[in-house]
Every structure is written in structure tokens, then in C-alpha cells.
Amino acid sequence: MTRVSAQTVGGGGPGIDFQAVIDYGLSASMKSILIVRIGAMGDIIHALPGVAALRRRFPDARITWIVEPKWAGLLAGGGLVDRILEFRRHEPGTWFETRAQLRRERYDAAFDFQGSIKSALVARAAAPARTIGLRI
């Protein structure tokens, strides 16, 4: 079990006693993590502290974030993710290639920060060993 203070996750300030407990029975040896938060700028920004906590908990893991192309720039160069995979949901002809890219990685876990049918389908397409979030 890892305890992460709000200050290390990007929130809270002096005088705030906030502790987030991250324990989903995940193996400390996870090597590949998929983040599913596909669209909406504000929602992506709100997912960043959770991803930062995952980066701290699994510093050696390769973290991939699947996102719509227009939001990829929000994630580039930030150091939280190792790979950004663009999901072109309005271009059905690209879906099979995206699925193939997801399956090549063999993710230990997919974290669905979106919780929609769309994001659950994307997480499922990756065939991770475990999905945290909405599962279908």
C-alpha cells in the first residue's frame, strides 16, 4: 500500500491533511500501464494527479496514454507518460490499427479515468491483464 500526500500529487497546501491511499492489489512489478482518458481538456487535466501518483508508485513502468489527437499536446513533454497514442474516433478506418498498437504492448493494467462505454471499449481493446475503472 502506498500513501501519497496531496502535496506530492499536485493539490493541497499548508495546513491541509489529505492522504490518498492507492491500493488495488497491484503488483509492484508492473511494467506497462495504459491510461484511458480520451478527450475533454479539463477532464484530462483532472486526471493528471492520478497519473502522477501512478508514476511515483511504478517509476519503472512504461506508461501509455490514449487520447484524441487535439489533446496530445497537453501531455507531451510533461514527463508523466512515456508514450502518447492518438485515438482518432471520428476516423473508423484507423480503429483496427489503434487496436493492433494497443495489443502489441501487453499492458499489465489499464486505468480508465473516463468511465464511459467508449473508454471501457478502448481499455478492453488493449486486452490488459487487469482493468481499473469501468469494465465491459
C-alpha positions in Angstrom: 0.0 0.0 0.0 1.3 3.4 -0.9 0.2 6.6 0.8 0.6 9.8 -1.3 0.1 13.2 0.2 -1.9 15.8 -1.6 1.2 18.0 -1.9 3.1 15.2 -3.8 0.1 14.6 -6.1 -0.4 18.3 -7.0 -3.1 19.5 -4.7 -3.5 20.7 -1.2 -1.5 23.3 0.6 -0.2 24.2 4.0 -2.5 23.1 6.8 -4.4 20.5 4.6 -4.1 17.0 6.0 -5.1 14.9 3.0 -4.0 11.4 2.3 -4.9 9.3 -0.7 -4.5 5.6 -0.4 -3.6 3.8 -3.6 -4.1 0.1 -3.2 -5.8 -2.0 -5.8 -3.8 -5.1 -5.1 -1.5 -4.2 -7.9 1.9 -5.8 -8.2 4.8 -3.6 -7.6 6.5 -5.2 -10.6 4.0 -3.7 -13.2 6.0 -2.8 -16.3 3.3 -1.5 -18.6 0.3 0.8 -17.8 -2.3 2.2 -20.1 -4.2 5.4 -19.2 -7.6 5.8 -20.9 -8.8 9.4 -20.7 -9.6 10.1 -24.3 -11.0 13.6 -24.6 -12.1 16.9 -23.0 -9.3 19.1 -21.9 -10.5 19.8 -18.4 -11.0 16.1 -17.7 -7.5 15.3 -19.0 -6.1 17.9 -16.7 -8.1 16.5 -13.7 -6.6 13.0 -14.4 -3.0 14.3 -14.2 -2.7 13.9 -10.4 -3.8 10.3 -10.6 -1.3 9.6 -13.3 1.4 11.3 -11.3 0.6 9.1 -8.4 0.9 6.0 -10.7 4.3 7.3 -12.0 5.5 7.6 -8.4 4.2 4.2 -7.4 5.5 2.4 -10.5 8.6 4.5 -11.5 10.0 1.9 -13.9 6.7 1.2 -15.7 6.1 2.3 -19.2 3.0 4.5 -19.2 1.0 5.0 -22.3 -1.9 7.5 -22.5 -4.5 7.1 -25.3 -6.0 10.4 -26.2 -7.7 12.3 -29.0 -5.1 14.0 -31.3 -6.2 17.5 -30.4 -5.3 16.9 -26.7 -2.0 15.1 -27.2 -0.1 18.4 -26.8 -1.3 18.7 -23.2 0.7 15.5 -22.4 3.8 15.9 -24.5 7.0 16.7 -22.7 5.5 16.6 -19.2 7.4 13.5 -18.1 4.4 11.6 -16.8 3.9 9.4 -19.8 6.4 7.5 -22.0 4.1 7.2 -25.0 1.0 9.1 -26.3 -1.2 7.0 -28.5 -3.7 9.1 -30.6 -7.2 7.7 -30.9 -9.0 9.1 -34.0 -12.5 8.1 -33.0 -14.0 10.1 -35.9 -12.0 8.0 -38.4 -13.3 4.5 -38.2 -10.7 3.3 -40.7 -8.0 3.8 -38.1 -9.6 1.8 -35.3 -8.1 -1.6 -36.3 -4.6 -0.1 -36.4 -5.2 1.5 -33.0 -6.3 -1.8 -31.6 -3.3 -3.5 -33.0 -1.0 -0.9 -31.4 -2.7 -1.3 -28.1 -2.4 -5.1 -28.2 1.3 -5.1 -29.1 2.2 -3.5 -25.7 0.7 -6.2 -23.5 -0.4 -3.9 -20.6 -0.3 -5.2 -17.0 -3.1 -2.7 -16.2 -5.4 -0.2 -17.9 -6.7 2.7 -15.8 -10.0 4.0 -17.2 -10.1 7.6 -15.9 -13.1 8.4 -18.1 -15.7 5.7 -17.1 -17.7 5.8 -20.2 -18.7 3.0 -22.6 -16.3 4.4 -25.2 -13.4 4.4 -22.8 -14.3 1.0 -21.5 -14.3 -0.4 -25.1 -10.9 1.2 -25.7 -9.5 -0.4 -22.5 -10.9 -3.7 -23.4 -9.4 -3.5 -26.9 -6.0 -3.3 -25.3 -6.6 -6.7 -23.6 -4.8 -5.7 -20.4 -4.2 -8.2 -17.6 -6.3 -6.0 -15.4 -8.7 -3.0 -15.8 -9.3 -0.4 -13.1 -12.4 1.5 -13.9 -15.5 0.7 -16.0 -15.2 -2.8 -17.4 -17.4 -4.3 -20.1 
